[in-house]
Amino acid sequence: MTTATQPIPVTDLELRPARRAADGSVAEPAEPAVTDAERADSAAERRIDHSSDDDTVSAVRTAGIPVVGVTAGMPTGGIPTIERPARGARRSPVTLPSSVVHPGDALPTRKRVTYILILGMLTALGPFTMDTYLPSMPRLETDFHVSTAVIQLTLTATTVGFGLGQLIVGPWSDKVGRRMPLILATAVHILASLGVALAPNVELLSAFRLLQGLGAAASGVVAMAMVRDLFGGTRLVTMLSRLALVNGLAPVIAPVLGSQLLLIMPWRGIFWVIAAYSAVMLVCLVLWINETRPKEARIASGHSSVGQRFKSVLSDRVYVGIVIVSAMNFSGLFAYLSSSSFVFQKVYSFDAQQYGALFAVNSVGIIIGVQSAARLAKRFGPQWVLAVSTATMTISAALIVILGGSGVGGMWGVVVPLWFFITSCGFGFPCVQVLALNGHGAEAGTAASIQGASNFAIAGLISPLVGLLGVASAAPMGIVMLACSIVSVCALWFVVRPRTVPALAH
């Protein structure tokens, strides 16, 4: 038996039983006589709305039976199936061969790159929304004549909105598909960004920041769900690492961008720029992103209701443990993001541009971590990469507390262990995403939403603690980061239990 691969158009794909001629060659059977109504029903059932008419996918012929690899979001979360129509009878599944085990494996390279680029840029929308204005927070404090804690609450409002929005958008996208919730939420984000830019007082600023977080919520959760619709196993590690690279760099690059924008515009101009970025993303969604979750997957048995999808993910011990690890790692990073502008600009006398340069240096650590983790996770398993990264985060945070509180080493006593902490976060980003989504392809939106909502909601609640502890030194920031890291280590070893996590499929 031989296997050959050739591209065929997406439209009008058919699964017909092959017949073998006397010489052993495979020939296509003659079209059976069917009525117009049957032909219309069959065509409707065969229609694949994942790609436009000019796209192509790979069809693999094995033993004369053509099977097609574009059926996104299969309920099993593993090898997808395509059902061959039989006249007068229910369909029977035909399993794809091992060469095309996930829908994204059959996508043309051009389409795959387009999806990753646009979805990656979408994952940056949330961090850009929250972090681009970090260098301007002292200016907001002066302009509105309020305390540091009140200004930090505007950041908390965004994170809480982001968390709540994900809990809404994620399950909704499992039910109605990915594309429409993504488009609507992005439109809300544009309007909210304009509202922030025009807000006359801190109360309205906080309200629009909450709405801005709700609008940005779809970007991260639906982007990850779309990638899980298309890929699985070790390929999922690679694709999520691309998103994790952008998602990890965005919180670090955003303050750099914000500090440079402050050179040429007031802080309100930052939100005009964010609104423009969101508008570009909306255009890209409308023009180039198609639906990845077919109607059949939305009504699959055992996964059709919100309650069933929540039960599926929350009854998984590994998933619950990974959500805790992810939330604690992100909260530790966010404690740094929300307080570092005050620590470095007030304690160490950085100006906005020096503060941005510090973030640029830290971005190198994110790149190293994410790209290294993608390769190491495929070889050793993401759970073991996570074990090393969480331990390193704990040690680094402890050094920040000790050196930052005592003043030993001055600024370098804080900057150096901080770089290792952020680099370790980069190692963890793709690992927690893979471990959370790999086993939940049928409810990827729900799984991603719970993880994302936990990240931002818990981070939003924890980050003000640094302001309450004070910013007279880097020690309060380090204390919060250390506490988060310790909880993360405990959740990994006592809840997830790395030795019990199954190996990734290839």
VOKE-356670 format. One record per residue (C-alpha): x, y, z; residue number from 1. Coordinates in Angstrom, 2 decimals. Layout:
N
- c1 c2 c3 nr
- X Y Z NUM
...
// end
This chain:
506
- c1 c2 c3 nr
- 0.00 0.00 0.00 1
- 1.38 3.40 -0.94 2
- 0.47 6.85 0.23 3
- 0.63 9.97 -1.94 4
- -0.24 13.52 -1.05 5
- -1.63 16.08 -3.44 6
- -3.44 19.41 -3.00 7
- -7.08 19.64 -3.91 8
- -9.55 22.54 -3.56 9
- -11.40 22.95 -0.26 10
- -14.77 23.26 -1.93 11
- -16.77 20.32 -3.18 12
- -14.72 17.73 -1.30 13
- -16.16 14.26 -1.46 14
- -15.50 10.94 0.18 15
- -16.32 8.15 -2.24 16
- -15.53 4.45 -1.90 17
- -12.78 3.53 -4.37 18
- -12.83 0.51 -6.64 19
- -9.73 -1.39 -7.74 20
- -9.35 -2.32 -11.39 21
- -8.04 -5.61 -12.63 22
- -4.53 -4.22 -13.06 23
- -4.46 -3.10 -9.42 24
- -4.89 0.60 -10.09 25
- -7.35 2.67 -8.15 26
- -10.20 4.30 -10.03 27
- -12.85 6.68 -8.86 28
- -16.36 5.19 -8.94 29
- -19.09 6.61 -11.06 30
- -21.36 9.14 -9.39 31
- -24.40 7.31 -7.98 32
- -27.77 8.51 -9.08 33
- -29.24 10.76 -6.42 34
- -32.09 13.18 -6.28 35
- -31.57 16.94 -6.31 36
- -32.61 17.13 -2.65 37
- -30.13 14.42 -1.63 38
- -27.38 16.11 -3.62 39
- -28.07 19.44 -1.89 40
- -28.08 17.83 1.57 41
- -24.85 16.00 0.86 42
- -23.16 19.15 -0.41 43
- -24.24 21.07 2.68 44
- -22.87 18.38 4.95 45
- -19.56 18.29 3.06 46
- -19.07 22.04 3.11 47
- -16.00 23.16 5.01 48
- -16.13 26.81 6.03 49
- -12.61 26.82 7.43 50
- -11.05 28.21 4.27 51
- -12.13 30.36 1.38 52
- -12.64 29.03 -2.12 53
- -9.13 29.84 -3.30 54
- -7.43 27.92 -0.49 55
- -6.15 24.41 -0.81 56
- -5.62 21.63 1.65 57
- -3.87 18.33 1.42 58
- -5.86 15.22 0.75 59
- -4.22 11.92 1.53 60
- -5.18 8.86 -0.49 61
- -4.67 5.63 1.33 62
- -5.81 2.40 -0.31 63
- -7.80 4.45 -2.77 64
- -9.89 6.27 -0.13 65
- -9.43 10.05 -0.17 66
- -9.62 11.67 3.26 67
- -9.27 15.37 3.98 68
- -7.42 16.99 6.90 69
- -9.48 20.13 7.49 70
- -12.09 19.42 10.14 71
- -11.22 21.80 12.96 72
- -12.17 21.37 16.60 73
- -12.87 17.66 16.66 74
- -14.75 16.66 19.84 75
- -12.21 14.00 20.72 76
- -9.36 16.49 20.84 77
- -7.23 13.84 19.16 78
- -7.40 12.33 15.70 79
- -10.24 13.97 13.80 80
- -12.66 11.98 11.69 81
- -14.53 12.64 8.49 82
- -17.78 10.86 7.89 83
- -18.60 9.37 4.50 84
- -22.22 9.78 3.41 85
- -24.26 6.67 2.71 86
- -27.60 6.88 1.00 87
- -30.46 6.31 3.37 88
- -28.21 5.67 6.37 89
- -26.34 7.53 9.07 90
- -22.72 8.39 8.38 91
- -19.90 6.13 9.53 92
- -16.55 7.67 10.50 93
- -13.40 7.32 8.43 94
- -10.32 8.03 10.53 95
- -7.56 10.18 9.07 96
- -4.21 8.46 8.57 97
- -1.37 9.25 10.93 98
- 0.18 11.70 8.48 99
- -2.72 14.14 9.03 100
- -3.87 13.79 12.63 101
- -4.88 17.39 13.26 102
- -6.65 19.87 10.97 103
- -3.79 22.36 10.97 104
- -1.39 19.72 9.65 105
- -3.15 19.95 6.28 106
- -3.17 23.75 6.06 107
- -1.03 25.35 3.37 108
- 2.06 27.08 4.76 109
- 0.76 30.49 3.69 110
- -2.48 30.03 5.61 111
- -0.69 28.67 8.66 112
- 1.69 31.64 8.79 113
- -1.23 34.06 8.35 114
- -3.10 32.56 11.28 115
- -0.09 32.56 13.59 116
- 0.86 36.14 12.74 117
- -2.61 37.57 13.22 118
- -3.46 35.48 16.28 119
- -0.08 36.33 17.78 120
- -0.73 40.04 17.29 121
- -4.14 39.56 18.89 122
- -2.63 38.00 22.00 123
- -0.57 41.18 22.36 124
- -3.71 43.32 22.51 125
- -4.41 42.52 26.16 126
- -0.88 43.21 27.46 127
- -0.63 46.36 25.36 128
- -3.92 47.50 26.82 129
- -2.67 47.08 30.37 130
- 1.03 47.83 30.25 131
- 1.67 50.55 27.67 132
- 0.61 53.25 30.12 133
- 2.73 51.96 33.03 134
- 5.44 54.64 32.56 135
- 2.74 57.33 32.67 136
- 1.24 56.22 36.00 137
- 3.15 58.83 38.02 138
- 1.79 61.49 35.63 139
- -1.78 60.24 36.13 140
- -1.19 60.49 39.88 141
- -0.25 64.15 39.44 142
- -2.94 65.05 36.87 143
- -5.81 63.58 38.87 144
- -4.41 64.53 42.31 145
- -4.87 61.04 43.76 146
- -2.66 58.52 45.57 147
- -0.51 55.79 44.08 148
- -2.96 53.13 45.30 149
- -5.86 54.80 43.45 150
- -3.90 54.88 40.18 151
- -2.98 51.22 40.65 152
- -6.72 50.49 40.94 153
- -7.12 51.61 37.31 154
- -4.78 48.77 36.40 155
- -6.70 46.43 38.67 156
- -9.95 47.40 36.91 157
- -8.44 46.38 33.59 158
- -7.23 43.02 34.86 159
- -10.55 42.22 36.51 160
- -12.36 43.15 33.29 161
- -9.97 41.00 31.33 162
- -10.62 38.06 33.64 163
- -14.41 38.39 33.59 164
- -14.42 38.91 29.84 165
- -12.54 35.68 29.27 166
- -15.04 33.73 31.36 167
- -17.76 35.08 29.07 168
- -16.04 34.94 25.69 169
- -14.31 31.55 26.06 170
- -17.41 29.38 26.67 171
- -19.36 31.54 24.22 172
- -16.82 30.78 21.49 173
- -17.17 27.04 22.20 174
- -20.91 27.39 21.64 175
- -21.21 29.75 18.65 176
- -17.77 29.57 17.05 177
- -14.60 31.62 17.38 178
- -14.83 34.34 14.76 179
- -17.92 36.36 15.71 180
- -17.12 36.73 19.45 181
- -13.61 37.81 18.49 182
- -14.87 40.49 16.10 183
- -17.50 41.87 18.49 184
- -15.15 42.01 21.49 185
- -12.47 43.78 19.45 186
- -15.03 46.41 18.39 187
- -15.92 46.98 22.07 188
- -12.23 47.39 22.84 189
- -11.88 50.17 20.26 190
- -14.76 52.14 21.76 191
- -13.48 51.64 25.32 192
- -9.97 52.81 24.35 193
- -11.42 56.02 22.96 194
- -13.38 56.46 26.19 195
- -10.19 56.14 28.26 196
- -8.44 58.73 26.09 197
- -11.25 61.22 26.74 198
- -11.99 60.42 30.42 199
- -12.21 63.67 32.50 200
- -11.68 62.04 35.91 201
- -10.21 58.95 37.50 202
- -13.64 57.38 38.14 203
- -14.57 57.36 34.46 204
- -11.04 56.36 33.60 205
- -11.40 53.26 35.79 206
- -14.83 52.45 34.31 207
- -13.55 52.61 30.74 208
- -10.47 50.62 31.73 209
- -12.78 47.90 33.02 210
- -14.67 47.92 29.72 211
- -11.38 47.96 27.84 212
- -10.35 44.81 29.68 213
- -13.65 43.15 28.79 214
- -13.09 43.96 25.13 215
- -9.50 42.75 25.09 216
- -10.48 39.49 26.76 217
- -11.32 37.72 23.51 218
- -7.88 38.25 22.02 219
- -5.90 35.88 24.21 220
- -8.51 33.24 24.96 221
- -9.95 32.83 21.47 222
- -6.52 32.96 19.81 223
- -5.33 30.05 21.96 224
- -8.58 28.16 21.33 225
- -8.17 28.61 17.58 226
- -4.64 27.21 17.73 227
- -5.93 24.23 19.73 228
- -8.69 23.75 17.15 229
- -6.01 23.34 14.50 230
- -3.10 21.59 16.23 231
- -2.28 19.01 18.90 232
- 0.63 17.10 20.43 233
- 4.17 18.34 19.85 234
- 3.01 20.59 16.99 235
- 0.79 22.35 19.52 236
- 3.90 23.09 21.60 237
- 5.53 24.80 18.62 238
- 2.48 26.85 17.68 239
- 1.65 27.92 21.22 240
- 5.27 28.89 21.74 241
- 4.86 31.38 18.90 242
- 1.86 32.90 20.66 243
- 3.63 32.71 24.01 244
- 6.58 34.60 22.56 245
- 4.34 37.50 21.57 246
- 2.24 37.22 24.72 247
- 5.36 37.14 26.87 248
- 7.14 39.95 25.06 249
- 4.11 42.23 24.95 250
- 4.04 43.03 28.71 251
- 7.75 43.81 28.54 252
- 7.76 45.76 25.27 253
- 4.58 47.70 26.05 254
- 6.15 49.94 28.73 255
- 9.08 50.58 26.36 256
- 6.62 51.73 23.72 257
- 4.75 53.79 26.31 258
- 7.90 55.55 27.49 259
- 8.78 56.51 23.91 260
- 5.26 57.73 23.18 261
- 5.45 60.00 26.24 262
- 8.28 61.84 24.53 263
- 5.97 63.04 21.76 264
- 2.48 63.05 23.29 265
- 0.60 63.28 26.62 266
- -0.50 60.10 28.36 267
- -3.92 60.25 26.69 268
- -2.24 59.83 23.31 269
- -1.17 56.32 24.36 270
- -4.80 55.21 24.31 271
- -5.39 56.75 20.89 272
- -2.52 54.57 19.68 273
- -4.03 51.49 21.37 274
- -7.40 52.22 19.72 275
- -5.68 52.43 16.32 276
- -3.88 49.12 16.93 277
- -7.18 47.48 17.86 278
- -8.80 48.87 14.71 279
- -6.06 47.31 12.56 280
- -6.64 43.98 14.29 281
- -10.36 44.23 13.58 282
- -9.68 44.72 9.86 283
- -7.32 41.71 9.84 284
- -9.95 39.56 11.53 285
- -12.64 40.48 9.05 286
- -10.45 39.95 6.00 287
- -8.23 36.97 6.80 288
- -9.43 34.92 9.78 289
- -12.02 32.23 9.11 290
- -13.97 30.00 11.46 291
- -11.98 27.11 12.98 292
- -14.74 25.45 15.01 293
- -17.38 23.71 12.88 294
- -20.99 23.39 13.94 295
- -20.64 19.64 14.54 296
- -18.02 20.22 17.26 297
- -20.22 22.79 19.03 298
- -22.98 20.23 19.70 299
- -20.84 17.15 20.37 300
- -22.24 14.76 22.95 301
- -20.95 15.52 26.45 302
- -19.56 18.90 25.41 303
- -22.59 20.81 24.14 304
- -23.54 22.80 27.25 305
- -21.58 25.28 29.33 306
- -22.00 23.08 32.39 307
- -20.61 20.02 30.61 308
- -17.60 21.92 29.34 309
- -16.81 23.41 32.76 310
- -17.22 20.00 34.36 311
- -14.85 18.43 31.85 312
- -12.00 20.84 32.56 313
- -12.52 21.36 36.30 314
- -12.66 17.62 37.00 315
- -9.17 17.25 35.50 316
- -6.63 17.36 38.34 317
- -3.72 18.23 36.05 318
- -5.66 21.10 34.49 319
- -6.68 22.55 37.88 320
- -3.10 22.38 39.12 321
- -1.78 24.03 35.97 322
- -4.32 26.84 36.33 323
- -2.97 27.52 39.83 324
- 0.64 27.43 38.58 325
- -0.20 29.72 35.67 326
- -2.06 32.22 37.86 327
- 0.71 32.39 40.43 328
- 3.46 32.78 37.84 329
- 1.53 35.54 36.10 330
- 0.69 37.24 39.41 331
- 4.37 37.30 40.35 332
- 5.23 38.87 37.00 333
- 2.34 41.29 37.28 334
- 3.39 42.38 40.76 335
- 6.62 43.49 39.13 336
- 4.86 45.14 36.16 337
- 2.45 47.13 38.32 338
- 5.02 48.37 40.82 339
- 8.28 48.60 38.91 340
- 7.55 52.06 37.49 341
- 7.39 53.42 41.05 342
- 10.31 51.34 42.34 343
- 12.75 52.24 39.59 344
- 11.64 55.81 38.95 345
- 11.32 56.83 42.61 346
- 13.80 54.59 44.45 347
- 16.50 54.34 41.79 348
- 15.76 57.67 40.02 349
- 15.16 56.24 36.54 350
- 13.51 58.50 34.01 351
- 10.82 57.14 31.65 352
- 13.33 56.27 28.95 353
- 15.74 54.47 31.30 354
- 12.80 52.57 32.70 355
- 11.85 51.57 29.13 356
- 15.43 50.47 28.44 357
- 15.28 48.17 31.49 358
- 12.21 46.51 30.00 359
- 13.98 46.13 26.66 360
- 16.80 44.22 28.37 361
- 14.30 42.02 30.17 362
- 12.60 41.26 26.85 363
- 15.74 39.35 25.82 364
- 15.10 37.02 28.74 365
- 11.53 36.43 27.59 366
- 12.72 35.51 24.09 367
- 15.36 33.12 25.44 368
- 12.87 31.48 27.78 369
- 10.01 30.97 25.35 370
- 12.12 29.72 22.44 371
- 14.18 27.39 24.64 372
- 11.09 26.02 26.37 373
- 9.47 25.04 23.06 374
- 12.43 22.82 22.20 375
- 12.99 21.45 25.69 376
- 9.30 20.67 26.22 377
- 9.21 18.44 23.13 378
- 12.23 16.51 24.40 379
- 11.69 16.31 28.15 380
- 8.02 17.23 28.60 381
- 6.54 20.64 29.49 382
- 5.93 19.61 33.11 383
- 9.68 19.16 33.72 384
- 10.57 22.46 32.08 385
- 7.98 24.03 34.37 386
- 9.54 22.34 37.40 387
- 12.91 23.98 36.73 388
- 11.46 27.38 35.82 389
- 9.30 27.68 38.96 390
- 12.25 26.74 41.18 391
- 14.39 29.41 39.49 392
- 11.63 31.99 39.97 393
- 11.51 31.22 43.69 394
- 15.28 31.60 44.13 395
- 15.35 34.83 42.10 396
- 12.48 36.38 44.06 397
- 14.17 35.48 47.35 398
- 17.32 37.28 46.19 399
- 15.29 40.39 45.32 400
- 13.84 40.42 48.85 401
- 17.22 39.98 50.51 402
- 19.33 42.26 48.31 403
- 16.61 44.84 47.68 404
- 15.79 45.14 51.37 405
- 19.39 45.30 52.57 406
- 20.66 47.50 49.76 407
- 23.53 45.11 49.03 408
- 24.56 45.49 45.41 409
- 22.43 48.60 44.96 410
- 20.40 48.68 41.78 411
- 22.25 45.65 40.35 412
- 21.27 43.57 43.35 413
- 17.69 43.91 42.12 414
- 18.09 44.09 38.34 415
- 20.12 40.87 37.93 416
- 17.84 38.45 39.87 417
- 14.87 40.23 38.32 418
- 16.17 39.32 34.85 419
- 16.38 35.65 35.84 420
- 12.87 35.80 37.30 421
- 11.42 37.20 34.06 422
- 13.41 34.73 31.95 423
- 11.99 31.88 34.03 424
- 8.51 33.24 33.35 425
- 9.33 32.99 29.66 426
- 10.21 29.31 30.08 427
- 6.85 28.74 31.74 428
- 4.52 30.57 29.34 429
- 4.23 27.91 26.58 430
- 4.39 25.03 29.05 431
- 1.32 26.04 31.05 432
- -0.63 26.68 27.86 433
- 0.19 23.28 26.39 434
- -0.57 21.40 29.60 435
- -3.87 23.25 30.00 436
- -5.14 22.84 26.42 437
- -3.66 19.61 25.08 438
- -6.22 17.35 26.76 439
- -9.23 19.61 26.17 440
- -9.62 20.09 22.44 441
- -13.41 19.76 22.64 442
- -13.69 22.69 25.05 443
- -10.55 24.67 24.22 444
- -12.31 28.02 24.60 445
- -13.58 27.16 28.06 446
- -10.20 25.77 29.15 447
- -8.34 28.84 27.86 448
- -10.88 31.20 29.42 449
- -10.60 29.72 32.91 450
- -6.82 29.82 32.72 451
- -6.74 33.38 31.40 452
- -9.42 34.64 33.76 453
- -7.58 33.15 36.73 454
- -4.34 34.78 35.60 455
- -5.72 38.29 35.32 456
- -8.28 38.20 38.12 457
- -5.83 36.88 40.71 458
- -3.05 39.15 39.43 459
- -5.41 42.12 39.65 460
- -6.17 41.31 43.26 461
- -2.57 40.63 44.28 462
- -0.73 43.48 42.52 463
- -2.10 46.30 44.77 464
- -0.47 44.57 47.74 465
- 2.87 46.01 46.65 466
- 1.45 49.54 46.86 467
- -0.01 48.82 50.29 468
- 3.34 47.47 51.51 469
- 5.04 50.58 50.16 470
- 7.62 51.27 47.48 471
- 10.45 52.60 49.63 472
- 12.58 49.69 48.35 473
- 12.32 46.70 46.03 474
- 11.71 44.34 48.96 475
- 7.86 44.61 49.03 476
- 7.75 43.84 45.31 477
- 10.06 40.86 45.89 478
- 7.96 39.60 48.81 479
- 4.83 39.38 46.66 480
- 6.79 37.72 43.84 481
- 8.30 35.21 46.29 482
- 4.92 34.31 47.80 483
- 3.46 33.70 44.34 484
- 6.43 31.53 43.33 485
- 6.17 29.37 46.45 486
- 2.47 28.70 45.82 487
- 3.30 27.85 42.20 488
- 5.94 25.30 43.20 489
- 3.57 23.67 45.70 490
- 0.74 23.45 43.15 491
- 3.04 21.86 40.57 492
- 4.41 19.14 42.85 493
- 1.35 18.39 45.00 494
- -1.55 18.96 42.58 495
- -0.22 18.49 39.04 496
- 2.40 15.91 40.08 497
- 4.74 15.94 37.04 498
- 5.34 12.18 37.04 499
- 1.64 11.55 36.39 500
- 1.38 13.83 33.33 501
- 1.18 11.75 30.12 502
- 3.70 12.35 27.36 503
- 2.69 14.51 24.42 504
- 1.61 12.73 21.24 505
- 3.57 13.34 18.05 506
// end
